[in-house]
Amino acid sequence: MEGVEMTFLTGVLRITGELVRIGRVRFYLIPSLNFSLILFLPGFLLHMLSVVPVAP
């Protein structure tokens, strides 16, 4: 199991959580909420969100 801290900017909200991979399944844990919110992110969606365009 591996964990990576990630921050997503969603317009108004800034969501900081930890990306955890267990086997082939990836979970996004948001510890700032009162309960554990787990979002299932497909690998390709995670890849698209983590790519930052760089100007040539």
C-alpha positions as CSV (number, residue, x, y, z in Angstrom):
1,M,0.0,0.0,0.0
2,E,1.4,3.4,-1.0
3,G,0.1,6.9,-0.1
4,V,0.6,10.2,-2.0
5,E,-0.7,13.5,-0.8
6,M,-2.5,15.4,-3.5
7,T,-4.4,18.7,-3.7
8,F,-7.1,19.4,-6.2
9,L,-8.4,22.9,-7.0
10,T,-12.1,22.8,-8.0
11,G,-12.8,26.4,-8.6
12,V,-13.9,27.5,-5.2
13,L,-12.9,24.5,-3.1
14,R,-9.4,23.2,-2.4
15,I,-9.5,19.5,-1.7
16,T,-6.4,18.0,0.0
17,G,-6.3,14.3,0.6
18,E,-4.2,11.3,0.3
19,L,-4.1,9.0,-2.7
20,V,-3.9,5.4,-1.6
21,R,-3.4,2.4,-3.9
22,I,-4.3,-1.1,-2.7
23,G,-3.6,-3.6,-5.4
24,R,-5.1,-2.3,-8.6
25,V,-7.7,-0.1,-6.9
26,R,-6.9,3.6,-6.1
27,F,-8.7,5.5,-3.3
28,Y,-8.7,9.2,-2.6
29,L,-9.0,9.8,1.2
30,I,-10.0,13.2,2.4
31,P,-9.2,13.4,6.2
32,S,-10.5,16.9,6.7
33,L,-14.1,15.6,6.6
34,N,-15.8,14.2,9.8
35,F,-16.1,10.8,8.1
36,S,-13.9,9.0,5.7
37,L,-14.8,9.9,2.2
38,I,-13.4,7.5,-0.3
39,L,-13.6,8.3,-4.0
40,F,-12.7,5.5,-6.5
41,L,-10.6,7.0,-9.3
42,P,-9.9,4.9,-12.4
43,G,-6.3,4.9,-13.4
44,F,-6.8,6.9,-16.6
45,L,-8.8,9.6,-14.8
46,L,-6.1,9.9,-12.2
47,H,-3.5,10.3,-14.9
48,M,-5.5,13.0,-16.7
49,L,-5.9,14.9,-13.4
50,S,-2.2,14.7,-12.5
51,V,-0.9,15.9,-15.9
52,V,0.0,19.6,-15.8
53,P,0.4,21.2,-19.3
54,V,3.8,22.9,-19.9
55,A,4.2,25.7,-22.4
56,P,6.7,24.9,-25.1
